[in-house]
């Protein structure tokens, strides 16, 4: 038997919306709010193609992956449906399709965010349709997360025809935190598009963010550094250690990244993170790499910069669950992403408290 849903109906995947009263709406239009991505030349993107193609081939292609994209709105519809089209779809044996190619939905109320469900993707390369039913028709604030490793050319949101739809109330911190880094930053190999460490931190702080993680392709080229420094942001998180080909490359780029960023943004809080799971991944002189980042931090402090922080990635996975924190000695499991979020949370909380005082 090839269809496991014949044995366990809970593993069946709906392949159509199946609602007679659904109306499909474009999330690029009011009253939706789109975060982390925008639509350009027939596809959703994380950064302009005119910049991405000058960085490297990986950034050019991966900038079309919609990691960090979100759709937010308020509705009393008893269900939310989704229909999407995509030009291609990564099929990675060590990452769940729900994370690489699926959308997932969280609700928000006065107590915070709650995961409600995943629009489980089908194996179709062209796209898919899915629907999540609520137990009632009360008003809810909705945040839908785009796929982490998949390009999306078109996305439509479905609600009941006569249901209300309004603009949501926004993030507490609307100016985004910008994350630059590797596949770990992009979200590999999170089980859903809302369980990577960045989206977890976003929900904990009710903060907007931009995910500029590029699998295997974050190497701190000057074009990329200038683009990062041009963005309006509340905090910058630098996490590209894993993608530096070797310690020498990291040393030749890391301090330069800091200096180039500070030329344009002298006061923006700057967090430097060394790669996680050093204890379980001894490749490529991991402690030498960490020394490079510490040296940049000390250099910045010696210049009198009090708006820079260093977080030791080795501290994330230590303890009795250390061996459960990755799926391949590099990319975090969902447990690993929880620990990463917890390891970074206190530093962001400190910075946020200062921002609140300034406001």
BADRENSE-397933 format. One record per residue (C-alpha): x, y, z; residue in three letters. Coordinates in nm, 4 decimals, always signed. Each point is the difference from the previous one (the first is absolute). Layout:
<sites>
<site x="X" y="Y" z="Z" aa="ALA"/>
...
</sites>
This chain:
<sites>
<site x="+0.0000" y="+0.0000" z="+0.0000" aa="UNK"/>
<site x="+0.1540" y="+0.3307" z="-0.1133" aa="UNK"/>
<site x="-0.2486" y="+0.2416" z="+0.1609" aa="UNK"/>
<site x="+0.0486" y="+0.0151" z="+0.3771" aa="UNK"/>
<site x="-0.3138" y="+0.2153" z="+0.0355" aa="UNK"/>
<site x="-0.1972" y="-0.3185" z="-0.0696" aa="UNK"/>
<site x="+0.1439" y="-0.1342" z="+0.3257" aa="UNK"/>
<site x="+0.0070" y="+0.3229" z="+0.2005" aa="UNK"/>
<site x="-0.2464" y="+0.2680" z="-0.1190" aa="UNK"/>
<site x="+0.1754" y="+0.2599" z="+0.2203" aa="UNK"/>
<site x="+0.2902" y="-0.0110" z="-0.2475" aa="UNK"/>
<site x="-0.2209" y="+0.0863" z="-0.2964" aa="UNK"/>
<site x="+0.0826" y="+0.3295" z="-0.1741" aa="UNK"/>
<site x="-0.2861" y="+0.2115" z="-0.1337" aa="UNK"/>
<site x="+0.0733" y="+0.0973" z="-0.3585" aa="UNK"/>
<site x="-0.2845" y="+0.2499" z="-0.0514" aa="UNK"/>
<site x="-0.1716" y="+0.2740" z="+0.1968" aa="UNK"/>
<site x="-0.3396" y="-0.1657" z="-0.0364" aa="UNK"/>
<site x="-0.2100" y="+0.3007" z="+0.1114" aa="UNK"/>
<site x="-0.2946" y="+0.1259" z="-0.2053" aa="UNK"/>
<site x="-0.0066" y="+0.3375" z="+0.1772" aa="UNK"/>
<site x="+0.3704" y="+0.0900" z="-0.0199" aa="UNK"/>
<site x="+0.1292" y="+0.3269" z="-0.1411" aa="UNK"/>
<site x="+0.3693" y="+0.0240" z="-0.0937" aa="UNK"/>
<site x="+0.1847" y="+0.3239" z="+0.0771" aa="UNK"/>
<site x="+0.3433" y="+0.1316" z="-0.0954" aa="UNK"/>
<site x="+0.2189" y="+0.0571" z="+0.3099" aa="UNK"/>
<site x="+0.1843" y="+0.2820" z="-0.1798" aa="UNK"/>
<site x="-0.3147" y="+0.2105" z="+0.0317" aa="UNK"/>
<site x="-0.1764" y="+0.1645" z="+0.2950" aa="UNK"/>
<site x="-0.0921" y="-0.0923" z="+0.2669" aa="UNK"/>
<site x="+0.2830" y="-0.2574" z="+0.0054" aa="UNK"/>
<site x="+0.3446" y="+0.0932" z="+0.1301" aa="UNK"/>
<site x="+0.2955" y="-0.1693" z="-0.1671" aa="UNK"/>
<site x="+0.3264" y="-0.0399" z="+0.1911" aa="UNK"/>
<site x="+0.3463" y="-0.1255" z="-0.0919" aa="UNK"/>
<site x="-0.0687" y="-0.0389" z="-0.3735" aa="UNK"/>
<site x="-0.1331" y="+0.2053" z="-0.2889" aa="UNK"/>
<site x="-0.1172" y="-0.0829" z="-0.3527" aa="UNK"/>
<site x="+0.2260" y="+0.0853" z="-0.2942" aa="UNK"/>
<site x="-0.0029" y="-0.1247" z="-0.3598" aa="UNK"/>
<site x="-0.2522" y="-0.2750" z="+0.0642" aa="UNK"/>
<site x="+0.1463" y="-0.1435" z="+0.3207" aa="UNK"/>
<site x="+0.0336" y="+0.0689" z="+0.3709" aa="UNK"/>
<site x="+0.3510" y="+0.1025" z="+0.0980" aa="UNK"/>
<site x="+0.2034" y="+0.0810" z="+0.3124" aa="UNK"/>
<site x="+0.2279" y="+0.2536" z="-0.1684" aa="UNK"/>
<site x="+0.0222" y="+0.1702" z="-0.3398" aa="UNK"/>
<site x="+0.1282" y="-0.2141" z="-0.2855" aa="UNK"/>
<site x="+0.2102" y="+0.2962" z="-0.1150" aa="UNK"/>
<site x="+0.2024" y="-0.0379" z="+0.3212" aa="UNK"/>
<site x="-0.0215" y="-0.3772" z="+0.0509" aa="UNK"/>
<site x="+0.1429" y="-0.0883" z="-0.3404" aa="UNK"/>
<site x="+0.3106" y="+0.2098" z="+0.0759" aa="UNK"/>
<site x="+0.0716" y="-0.1860" z="+0.3261" aa="UNK"/>
<site x="+0.0363" y="-0.3632" z="-0.1147" aa="UNK"/>
<site x="-0.2011" y="-0.2651" z="-0.1815" aa="UNK"/>
<site x="-0.1288" y="-0.1491" z="+0.3254" aa="UNK"/>
<site x="-0.1398" y="+0.3301" z="+0.1278" aa="UNK"/>
<site x="-0.1481" y="+0.0670" z="-0.3437" aa="UNK"/>
<site x="-0.1966" y="-0.3275" z="+0.0112" aa="UNK"/>
<site x="-0.0697" y="-0.0227" z="+0.3739" aa="UNK"/>
<site x="-0.1279" y="+0.3555" z="+0.0242" aa="UNK"/>
<site x="-0.3088" y="-0.1412" z="-0.1712" aa="UNK"/>
<site x="-0.0506" y="-0.2431" z="+0.2886" aa="UNK"/>
<site x="-0.2585" y="+0.1668" z="+0.2208" aa="UNK"/>
<site x="+0.1539" y="-0.0635" z="+0.3454" aa="UNK"/>
<site x="-0.1345" y="+0.2537" z="+0.2478" aa="UNK"/>
<site x="-0.2950" y="+0.1056" z="-0.2143" aa="UNK"/>
<site x="-0.3272" y="+0.0540" z="+0.1885" aa="UNK"/>
<site x="-0.3592" y="+0.0976" z="-0.0733" aa="UNK"/>
<site x="-0.1928" y="+0.1632" z="+0.2864" aa="UNK"/>
<site x="-0.3685" y="+0.0895" z="+0.0240" aa="UNK"/>
<site x="-0.3105" y="-0.0225" z="+0.2187" aa="UNK"/>
<site x="-0.3118" y="-0.2001" z="-0.0866" aa="UNK"/>
<site x="-0.3012" y="-0.1761" z="+0.1510" aa="UNK"/>
<site x="-0.0057" y="-0.2609" z="-0.2751" aa="UNK"/>
<site x="-0.0567" y="-0.3559" z="+0.1310" aa="UNK"/>
<site x="+0.2849" y="-0.1148" z="-0.2235" aa="UNK"/>
<site x="+0.3042" y="+0.1340" z="-0.1832" aa="UNK"/>
<site x="+0.1003" y="-0.1477" z="-0.3342" aa="UNK"/>
<site x="+0.3167" y="+0.0375" z="-0.2043" aa="UNK"/>
<site x="+0.0764" y="-0.0435" z="-0.3675" aa="UNK"/>
<site x="+0.3539" y="+0.0436" z="-0.1283" aa="UNK"/>
<site x="+0.2009" y="-0.0408" z="-0.3185" aa="UNK"/>
<site x="+0.3732" y="-0.0583" z="-0.0104" aa="UNK"/>
<site x="+0.2552" y="-0.0267" z="-0.2810" aa="UNK"/>
<site x="+0.1949" y="-0.2751" z="+0.1769" aa="UNK"/>
<site x="+0.0282" y="-0.1838" z="+0.3302" aa="UNK"/>
<site x="+0.3037" y="-0.1252" z="+0.1923" aa="UNK"/>
<site x="-0.0289" y="-0.3651" z="+0.1024" aa="UNK"/>
<site x="+0.2624" y="-0.0526" z="+0.2691" aa="UNK"/>
<site x="+0.0115" y="-0.3444" z="+0.1623" aa="UNK"/>
<site x="+0.1001" y="+0.1437" z="+0.3381" aa="UNK"/>
<site x="-0.2640" y="+0.2770" z="+0.0217" aa="UNK"/>
<site x="-0.3750" y="-0.0422" z="+0.0308" aa="UNK"/>
<site x="-0.1999" y="+0.1266" z="-0.2976" aa="UNK"/>
<site x="-0.2236" y="+0.1823" z="+0.2477" aa="UNK"/>
<site x="+0.2991" y="+0.2184" z="+0.0878" aa="UNK"/>
<site x="+0.1638" y="+0.0408" z="-0.3376" aa="UNK"/>
<site x="-0.3170" y="+0.0441" z="-0.2081" aa="UNK"/>
<site x="-0.2941" y="+0.0401" z="+0.2375" aa="UNK"/>
<site x="-0.1821" y="+0.2972" z="+0.1503" aa="UNK"/>
<site x="-0.1072" y="-0.0050" z="+0.3653" aa="UNK"/>
<site x="-0.2478" y="+0.2047" z="+0.2021" aa="UNK"/>
<site x="+0.0208" y="+0.1578" z="+0.3458" aa="UNK"/>
<site x="-0.2722" y="+0.1916" z="+0.1791" aa="UNK"/>
<site x="+0.0707" y="+0.2945" z="+0.2292" aa="UNK"/>
<site x="-0.1964" y="+0.1360" z="+0.2942" aa="UNK"/>
<site x="+0.0755" y="+0.1919" z="+0.3197" aa="UNK"/>
<site x="+0.1918" y="-0.3003" z="+0.1369" aa="UNK"/>
<site x="+0.2309" y="-0.0308" z="-0.3015" aa="UNK"/>
<site x="+0.0288" y="-0.2375" z="-0.2932" aa="UNK"/>
<site x="-0.1324" y="-0.3537" z="-0.0390" aa="UNK"/>
<site x="+0.0814" y="-0.2459" z="-0.2736" aa="UNK"/>
<site x="-0.3220" y="-0.1097" z="-0.1671" aa="UNK"/>
<site x="+0.1021" y="-0.2102" z="-0.2959" aa="UNK"/>
<site x="+0.2019" y="-0.0552" z="-0.3156" aa="UNK"/>
<site x="-0.1245" y="+0.0297" z="-0.3549" aa="UNK"/>
<site x="+0.1601" y="-0.3318" z="-0.0856" aa="UNK"/>
<site x="+0.1497" y="+0.0050" z="-0.3498" aa="UNK"/>
<site x="-0.0563" y="-0.2702" z="-0.2576" aa="UNK"/>
<site x="+0.2692" y="-0.1476" z="-0.2232" aa="UNK"/>
<site x="-0.1119" y="+0.2140" z="-0.2917" aa="UNK"/>
<site x="+0.2794" y="+0.2194" z="-0.1318" aa="UNK"/>
<site x="-0.2490" y="+0.2570" z="-0.1307" aa="UNK"/>
<site x="-0.1573" y="+0.0907" z="+0.3344" aa="UNK"/>
<site x="-0.2832" y="-0.1108" z="+0.2217" aa="UNK"/>
<site x="-0.3211" y="+0.0887" z="+0.1830" aa="UNK"/>
<site x="-0.0824" y="-0.0601" z="+0.3641" aa="UNK"/>
<site x="-0.2434" y="+0.1107" z="+0.2698" aa="UNK"/>
<site x="-0.0012" y="+0.0227" z="+0.3795" aa="UNK"/>
<site x="-0.3364" y="-0.0045" z="+0.1808" aa="UNK"/>
<site x="-0.0620" y="+0.1795" z="+0.3305" aa="UNK"/>
<site x="-0.2488" y="-0.1286" z="+0.2593" aa="UNK"/>
<site x="-0.2009" y="+0.3250" z="-0.0192" aa="UNK"/>
<site x="-0.0307" y="+0.3297" z="-0.1868" aa="UNK"/>
<site x="+0.1361" y="+0.2431" z="+0.2598" aa="UNK"/>
<site x="+0.2409" y="+0.2749" z="-0.0967" aa="UNK"/>
<site x="+0.3674" y="-0.1004" z="-0.0089" aa="UNK"/>
<site x="+0.3282" y="+0.1644" z="-0.0895" aa="UNK"/>
<site x="+0.1827" y="-0.2247" z="-0.2455" aa="UNK"/>
<site x="+0.3665" y="-0.0259" z="-0.0988" aa="UNK"/>
<site x="+0.0895" y="-0.2383" z="-0.2839" aa="UNK"/>
<site x="+0.3663" y="-0.0898" z="-0.0554" aa="UNK"/>
<site x="+0.1359" y="-0.0554" z="-0.3529" aa="UNK"/>
<site x="+0.2177" y="-0.3054" z="-0.0854" aa="UNK"/>
<site x="+0.3664" y="+0.0059" z="+0.1027" aa="UNK"/>
<site x="+0.1571" y="-0.1666" z="-0.3062" aa="UNK"/>
<site x="-0.2417" y="+0.0507" z="-0.2841" aa="UNK"/>
<site x="-0.0707" y="+0.2772" z="-0.2513" aa="UNK"/>
<site x="-0.3610" y="+0.1191" z="-0.0206" aa="UNK"/>
<site x="-0.1320" y="+0.1721" z="-0.3105" aa="UNK"/>
<site x="-0.3601" y="+0.0435" z="+0.1132" aa="UNK"/>
<site x="-0.1855" y="-0.0299" z="+0.3305" aa="UNK"/>
<site x="-0.3696" y="+0.0522" z="+0.0705" aa="UNK"/>
<site x="-0.1744" y="-0.0058" z="+0.3389" aa="UNK"/>
<site x="-0.3528" y="-0.1386" z="+0.0238" aa="UNK"/>
<site x="-0.2682" y="+0.0907" z="+0.2545" aa="UNK"/>
<site x="-0.3733" y="-0.0564" z="+0.0200" aa="UNK"/>
<site x="-0.1851" y="+0.2267" z="-0.2422" aa="UNK"/>
<site x="-0.1975" y="+0.1959" z="+0.2605" aa="UNK"/>
<site x="+0.2733" y="+0.0101" z="+0.2670" aa="UNK"/>
<site x="+0.1613" y="+0.3230" z="+0.1121" aa="UNK"/>
<site x="+0.3632" y="+0.0738" z="-0.0766" aa="UNK"/>
<site x="+0.1981" y="+0.2892" z="+0.1461" aa="UNK"/>
<site x="+0.3536" y="+0.1203" z="+0.0448" aa="UNK"/>
<site x="+0.1684" y="-0.1569" z="+0.3020" aa="UNK"/>
<site x="+0.1258" y="+0.2221" z="+0.2837" aa="UNK"/>
<site x="+0.3683" y="-0.0317" z="-0.0924" aa="UNK"/>
<site x="+0.3132" y="-0.1031" z="+0.1881" aa="UNK"/>
<site x="+0.1040" y="+0.1603" z="+0.3252" aa="UNK"/>
<site x="+0.3369" y="+0.0548" z="-0.1713" aa="UNK"/>
<site x="-0.0700" y="+0.0805" z="-0.3652" aa="UNK"/>
<site x="+0.3560" y="+0.1041" z="-0.0939" aa="UNK"/>
<site x="+0.1505" y="-0.3372" z="-0.0954" aa="UNK"/>
<site x="+0.2851" y="-0.1968" z="+0.1510" aa="UNK"/>
<site x="+0.2247" y="-0.1003" z="-0.2922" aa="UNK"/>
<site x="+0.1710" y="-0.3405" z="+0.0068" aa="UNK"/>
<site x="+0.2871" y="-0.0794" z="-0.2368" aa="UNK"/>
<site x="+0.1450" y="-0.3482" z="-0.0146" aa="UNK"/>
<site x="+0.0136" y="-0.3548" z="-0.1288" aa="UNK"/>
<site x="-0.2468" y="-0.2835" z="-0.0592" aa="UNK"/>
<site x="-0.0574" y="-0.0067" z="+0.3764" aa="UNK"/>
<site x="-0.1168" y="+0.3601" z="-0.0220" aa="UNK"/>
<site x="-0.2144" y="-0.0809" z="-0.3030" aa="UNK"/>
<site x="-0.1736" y="-0.2739" z="+0.2000" aa="UNK"/>
<site x="+0.1508" y="-0.3323" z="-0.1057" aa="UNK"/>
<site x="-0.1147" y="-0.2530" z="+0.1143" aa="UNK"/>
<site x="-0.3016" y="+0.1296" z="+0.1944" aa="UNK"/>
<site x="-0.3065" y="-0.2239" z="-0.0143" aa="UNK"/>
<site x="-0.2343" y="+0.2891" z="-0.0832" aa="UNK"/>
<site x="+0.0440" y="+0.3528" z="-0.1282" aa="UNK"/>
<site x="-0.0781" y="+0.1393" z="+0.3449" aa="UNK"/>
<site x="+0.2382" y="-0.2019" z="+0.2181" aa="UNK"/>
<site x="+0.3423" y="+0.1370" z="-0.1003" aa="UNK"/>
<site x="+0.1802" y="+0.2044" z="+0.2659" aa="UNK"/>
<site x="-0.0780" y="+0.3387" z="-0.1588" aa="UNK"/>
<site x="-0.3765" y="-0.0440" z="-0.0174" aa="UNK"/>
<site x="+0.0037" y="-0.1305" z="+0.3573" aa="UNK"/>
<site x="+0.1801" y="+0.3138" z="+0.1167" aa="UNK"/>
<site x="-0.2405" y="+0.2168" z="-0.1984" aa="UNK"/>
<site x="-0.2997" y="-0.1456" z="+0.1809" aa="UNK"/>
<site x="+0.1665" y="+0.0274" z="+0.3416" aa="UNK"/>
<site x="+0.0607" y="+0.3721" z="-0.0493" aa="UNK"/>
<site x="-0.2900" y="+0.0737" z="-0.2349" aa="UNK"/>
<site x="+0.2619" y="+0.1426" z="-0.2339" aa="UNK"/>
<site x="+0.0230" y="+0.0318" z="-0.3766" aa="UNK"/>
<site x="+0.3059" y="-0.1484" z="-0.1716" aa="UNK"/>
<site x="+0.1752" y="-0.0574" z="-0.3329" aa="UNK"/>
<site x="+0.1641" y="-0.3373" z="-0.0636" aa="UNK"/>
<site x="+0.3112" y="+0.0352" z="-0.2176" aa="UNK"/>
<site x="+0.1343" y="-0.3490" z="+0.0544" aa="UNK"/>
<site x="+0.1450" y="-0.1542" z="-0.3170" aa="UNK"/>
<site x="+0.0834" y="-0.3678" z="+0.0056" aa="UNK"/>
<site x="+0.3699" y="-0.0450" z="-0.0747" aa="UNK"/>
<site x="+0.0178" y="+0.3513" z="-0.1449" aa="UNK"/>
<site x="+0.0473" y="+0.2526" z="+0.2825" aa="UNK"/>
<site x="+0.3628" y="+0.0998" z="-0.0521" aa="UNK"/>
<site x="-0.0066" y="+0.3728" z="+0.0808" aa="UNK"/>
<site x="+0.0648" y="+0.1387" z="-0.3470" aa="UNK"/>
<site x="+0.0232" y="+0.3797" z="-0.0194" aa="UNK"/>
<site x="-0.3210" y="+0.0266" z="-0.2054" aa="UNK"/>
<site x="-0.1867" y="-0.1927" z="+0.2687" aa="UNK"/>
<site x="+0.1537" y="+0.2063" z="+0.2796" aa="UNK"/>
<site x="-0.1060" y="+0.3247" z="-0.1643" aa="UNK"/>
<site x="-0.3533" y="-0.1325" z="-0.0431" aa="UNK"/>
<site x="-0.0204" y="-0.1082" z="+0.3642" aa="UNK"/>
<site x="+0.1225" y="+0.3393" z="+0.1194" aa="UNK"/>
<site x="-0.2653" y="+0.1744" z="-0.2127" aa="UNK"/>
<site x="-0.2946" y="-0.1677" z="+0.1730" aa="UNK"/>
<site x="-0.2097" y="+0.1770" z="+0.2619" aa="UNK"/>
<site x="+0.0128" y="-0.2281" z="+0.3048" aa="UNK"/>
<site x="-0.0244" y="-0.0132" z="+0.3785" aa="UNK"/>
<site x="+0.2753" y="-0.2633" z="+0.0550" aa="UNK"/>
<site x="+0.2523" y="-0.1742" z="-0.2237" aa="UNK"/>
<site x="+0.0855" y="-0.3665" z="+0.0670" aa="UNK"/>
<site x="+0.3117" y="-0.1319" z="-0.1761" aa="UNK"/>
<site x="+0.0065" y="-0.3800" z="-0.0200" aa="UNK"/>
<site x="+0.1931" y="-0.1029" z="-0.3132" aa="UNK"/>
<site x="+0.2863" y="-0.1964" z="+0.1639" aa="UNK"/>
<site x="-0.1118" y="-0.3341" z="-0.1511" aa="UNK"/>
<site x="+0.0279" y="+0.1269" z="-0.3583" aa="UNK"/>
<site x="+0.3519" y="+0.1363" z="+0.0188" aa="UNK"/>
<site x="+0.2023" y="-0.2585" z="-0.1974" aa="UNK"/>
<site x="+0.2763" y="+0.0058" z="+0.2603" aa="UNK"/>
<site x="+0.1362" y="+0.1951" z="+0.2950" aa="UNK"/>
<site x="+0.2119" y="+0.2223" z="-0.2235" aa="UNK"/>
<site x="-0.3059" y="+0.1082" z="-0.2004" aa="UNK"/>
<site x="-0.1892" y="+0.0778" z="+0.3190" aa="UNK"/>
<site x="+0.2920" y="+0.2055" z="+0.1294" aa="UNK"/>
<site x="+0.0262" y="+0.1948" z="-0.3244" aa="UNK"/>
<site x="-0.3721" y="+0.0859" z="-0.0042" aa="UNK"/>
<site x="-0.1402" y="+0.0130" z="+0.3529" aa="UNK"/>
<site x="+0.1585" y="+0.3195" z="+0.1283" aa="UNK"/>
<site x="-0.0481" y="+0.1571" z="-0.3419" aa="UNK"/>
<site x="-0.3711" y="-0.0778" z="+0.0234" aa="UNK"/>
<site x="-0.0152" y="+0.1726" z="+0.3385" aa="UNK"/>
<site x="+0.1918" y="+0.3071" z="-0.1223" aa="UNK"/>
<site x="-0.2034" y="+0.0348" z="-0.3186" aa="UNK"/>
<site x="-0.3270" y="-0.0327" z="+0.1918" aa="UNK"/>
<site x="+0.1076" y="+0.2531" z="+0.2628" aa="UNK"/>
<site x="+0.0837" y="+0.2575" z="-0.2663" aa="UNK"/>
<site x="-0.3677" y="+0.0132" z="-0.0946" aa="UNK"/>
<site x="-0.1613" y="-0.0952" z="+0.3318" aa="UNK"/>
<site x="+0.2153" y="+0.1158" z="+0.2930" aa="UNK"/>
<site x="-0.2660" y="-0.0540" z="+0.2686" aa="UNK"/>
<site x="-0.1978" y="-0.3081" z="-0.1086" aa="UNK"/>
<site x="+0.0353" y="-0.2852" z="+0.2521" aa="UNK"/>
<site x="+0.2302" y="-0.2642" z="-0.1534" aa="UNK"/>
<site x="-0.0048" y="-0.3632" z="+0.1188" aa="UNK"/>
<site x="+0.2800" y="-0.2351" z="-0.1084" aa="UNK"/>
<site x="-0.0633" y="-0.3737" z="+0.0314" aa="UNK"/>
<site x="+0.2525" y="-0.2811" z="-0.0426" aa="UNK"/>
<site x="-0.1134" y="-0.3289" z="-0.1537" aa="UNK"/>
<site x="-0.1952" y="-0.2422" z="+0.2206" aa="UNK"/>
<site x="+0.0758" y="-0.3684" z="+0.0711" aa="UNK"/>
<site x="+0.3792" y="+0.0332" z="+0.0084" aa="UNK"/>
<site x="+0.0153" y="-0.2975" z="+0.2385" aa="UNK"/>
<site x="-0.1726" y="-0.2306" z="-0.2497" aa="UNK"/>
<site x="+0.1456" y="+0.1549" z="-0.3155" aa="UNK"/>
<site x="+0.3777" y="+0.0280" z="+0.0055" aa="UNK"/>
<site x="+0.0354" y="+0.0937" z="-0.3658" aa="UNK"/>
<site x="+0.2106" y="+0.2879" z="-0.1316" aa="UNK"/>
<site x="+0.1733" y="+0.1263" z="+0.3147" aa="UNK"/>
<site x="-0.3175" y="+0.0965" z="+0.1910" aa="UNK"/>
<site x="+0.1825" y="+0.1535" z="+0.2955" aa="UNK"/>
<site x="+0.2177" y="+0.2077" z="-0.2318" aa="UNK"/>
<site x="-0.3160" y="+0.1296" z="-0.1624" aa="UNK"/>
<site x="-0.1419" y="+0.0935" z="+0.3370" aa="UNK"/>
<site x="+0.3218" y="+0.1873" z="+0.0824" aa="UNK"/>
<site x="-0.0467" y="+0.2086" z="-0.3139" aa="UNK"/>
<site x="-0.3452" y="+0.1135" z="+0.1120" aa="UNK"/>
<site x="+0.1203" y="+0.0686" z="+0.3537" aa="UNK"/>
<site x="+0.2855" y="+0.2042" z="-0.1441" aa="UNK"/>
<site x="-0.2481" y="+0.2120" z="-0.1991" aa="UNK"/>
<site x="-0.2072" y="+0.0494" z="+0.3138" aa="UNK"/>
<site x="+0.3055" y="+0.1088" z="+0.1994" aa="UNK"/>
<site x="+0.1078" y="+0.2291" z="-0.2840" aa="UNK"/>
<site x="-0.3424" y="+0.1665" z="+0.0040" aa="UNK"/>
<site x="+0.0030" y="+0.0418" z="+0.3776" aa="UNK"/>
<site x="+0.3521" y="+0.1430" z="-0.0094" aa="UNK"/>
<site x="-0.1302" y="+0.2649" z="-0.2410" aa="UNK"/>
<site x="-0.2555" y="+0.0965" z="+0.2650" aa="UNK"/>
<site x="-0.2969" y="-0.1715" z="-0.1628" aa="UNK"/>
<site x="-0.2471" y="-0.0882" z="+0.2766" aa="UNK"/>
<site x="-0.2692" y="-0.1046" z="-0.2487" aa="UNK"/>
<site x="+0.1584" y="-0.3342" z="-0.0896" aa="UNK"/>
<site x="-0.0605" y="-0.3429" z="+0.1588" aa="UNK"/>
<site x="+0.1607" y="-0.3428" z="-0.0424" aa="UNK"/>
<site x="-0.1878" y="-0.3292" z="+0.0468" aa="UNK"/>
<site x="+0.1945" y="-0.3260" z="+0.0187" aa="UNK"/>
<site x="-0.1751" y="-0.2519" z="-0.2253" aa="UNK"/>
<site x="+0.1692" y="-0.2895" z="+0.1776" aa="UNK"/>
<site x="-0.2187" y="+0.0706" z="+0.3019" aa="UNK"/>
<site x="-0.3235" y="-0.0736" z="-0.1875" aa="UNK"/>
<site x="+0.0021" y="-0.3792" z="-0.0068" aa="UNK"/>
<site x="+0.2023" y="-0.0989" z="+0.3056" aa="UNK"/>
<site x="-0.1668" y="-0.2370" z="+0.2471" aa="UNK"/>
<site x="-0.1675" y="-0.3374" z="+0.0063" aa="UNK"/>
<site x="-0.1997" y="+0.0687" z="-0.3192" aa="UNK"/>
<site x="+0.3037" y="+0.1103" z="-0.1984" aa="UNK"/>
<site x="-0.0120" y="-0.2954" z="-0.2366" aa="UNK"/>
<site x="-0.3664" y="+0.0651" z="-0.0835" aa="UNK"/>
<site x="+0.0532" y="+0.3586" z="-0.1161" aa="UNK"/>
<site x="+0.0958" y="-0.0620" z="-0.3631" aa="UNK"/>
<site x="-0.1118" y="-0.2335" z="-0.2740" aa="UNK"/>
<site x="+0.3384" y="-0.0306" z="-0.1739" aa="UNK"/>
<site x="+0.2560" y="+0.1458" z="+0.2448" aa="UNK"/>
<site x="-0.0548" y="+0.3432" z="-0.1587" aa="UNK"/>
<site x="-0.3638" y="+0.0989" z="-0.0543" aa="UNK"/>
<site x="-0.2166" y="+0.0320" z="+0.3111" aa="UNK"/>
<site x="-0.2959" y="-0.2178" z="+0.0792" aa="UNK"/>
<site x="-0.3029" y="+0.1771" z="+0.1458" aa="UNK"/>
<site x="+0.1531" y="-0.0595" z="+0.3436" aa="UNK"/>
<site x="+0.3201" y="+0.1638" z="-0.1196" aa="UNK"/>
<site x="-0.1937" y="+0.3019" z="-0.1229" aa="UNK"/>
<site x="-0.1739" y="+0.0307" z="+0.3365" aa="UNK"/>
<site x="+0.3376" y="+0.0054" z="+0.1732" aa="UNK"/>
<site x="+0.1367" y="+0.2530" z="-0.2488" aa="UNK"/>
<site x="-0.2955" y="+0.2317" z="+0.0628" aa="UNK"/>
<site x="+0.0465" y="-0.0358" z="+0.3754" aa="UNK"/>
<site x="+0.3734" y="+0.0679" z="-0.0305" aa="UNK"/>
<site x="-0.0577" y="+0.3233" z="-0.1941" aa="UNK"/>
<site x="-0.3142" y="+0.1181" z="+0.1811" aa="UNK"/>
<site x="+0.1641" y="+0.1627" z="+0.3029" aa="UNK"/>
<site x="+0.2244" y="+0.2216" z="-0.2144" aa="UNK"/>
<site x="-0.2885" y="+0.1198" z="-0.2151" aa="UNK"/>
<site x="-0.2095" y="+0.0551" z="+0.3132" aa="UNK"/>
<site x="+0.2729" y="+0.2242" z="+0.1401" aa="UNK"/>
<site x="+0.0147" y="+0.1991" z="-0.3239" aa="UNK"/>
<site x="-0.3786" y="+0.0263" z="-0.0203" aa="UNK"/>
<site x="-0.0143" y="+0.1389" z="+0.3534" aa="UNK"/>
<site x="+0.2424" y="+0.2733" z="-0.1051" aa="UNK"/>
<site x="-0.2083" y="+0.0761" z="-0.3091" aa="UNK"/>
<site x="-0.3090" y="+0.0300" z="+0.2201" aa="UNK"/>
<site x="+0.1842" y="+0.2445" z="+0.2270" aa="UNK"/>
<site x="+0.1055" y="+0.2128" z="-0.2976" aa="UNK"/>
<site x="-0.3579" y="+0.0087" z="-0.1279" aa="UNK"/>
</sites>
